[in-house]
Amino acid sequence: MVAEATAVVEATANVSWMRFYSASADTNAAGAYSHIDVRPLTGSLGAEIFGPTLNRISDEEAGEIRRAAADHKVVFFRDQDLTTEQFEDFAGVWGSFGTDPFIAAIPDHPHVVRVCKEADEKSPFVFGGAWHSDWSFQATPPSFTLLYAVDVPDVGGDTMWANMNLAYESLSPELKRTLSRVEAVHSPKNAYGSSATHNDLAENMEILYGPDAHLRHNHPAVRIHPETGEPALFVNPGYVVGIDGLRPDEADLILHHLYEVATNPTFTCRFRWRPGSLAVWDNRCTLHNPISDYLGTRREMMRITIAGEAPIPVQNLG
């Protein structure tokens, strides 16, 4: 295994920087819906949904919204007016509440996290400000995350997402074979461990450090989506600390290449927030990254994660 992986490392290290990535016209095309209006955001992933009022959503609308999320991997709503209780009710469309370690929830709402940066903060650091999949270090990482915009800057504060299914499909057959036989090591230590002082720069959020920050979980480097059956890379720079069975230098070369591929602009979308906007994304097949470009202005969001399942490994490609 190490010999094979080393050969792949050497091959990926020589990949030309001129490599061309693309998505077909039907990759993110809208399907037919009766109760919602779905408008794709880019050619690779993401769609805005118009029509539903989320504080009184019908069962028919909920079903079509779930289908649109499976098709587009991240969906967006505009001009919603939700209380915290209504936000929690809408989260029930997606499943049971997940567990959010390391961050204090808002009072009386143990599953809602307030993500806030005040205008007078001194550092440009933003919470979660790197490409990642939420809580991927958990034994059963979250399936979905919901983020609702309460207050956003006039300019800046966008969020980006990456399609990890397209990233996987773009890889060479040999690299796919290698990845089908390995597990990535996920850990919160770099974000929430004793030496992860960068989170102290989140001046208006309560970060809960603790011994659990050094726990590790191995997950397949490629996972099968339980609803769509699509394979997707399941690695991210926020929480992956290695590849089981490989030396750090070998793992770093492979992981760096995978991150470079996954975050190529062709495989991403970018969303401009407004107050009342809401995003729902699937952590099982996307990465996301909030952009730090609004120091000196205020941004407040509410966030809920939805419980997921143990990642299903892709069939060993032999």
Order of alpha helices (4+ residues) and beta strands (2+ residues): alpha-beta-beta-alpha-beta-alpha-beta-beta-beta-alpha-alpha-beta-alpha-beta-beta-beta-beta-alpha-beta-beta-beta-beta-beta
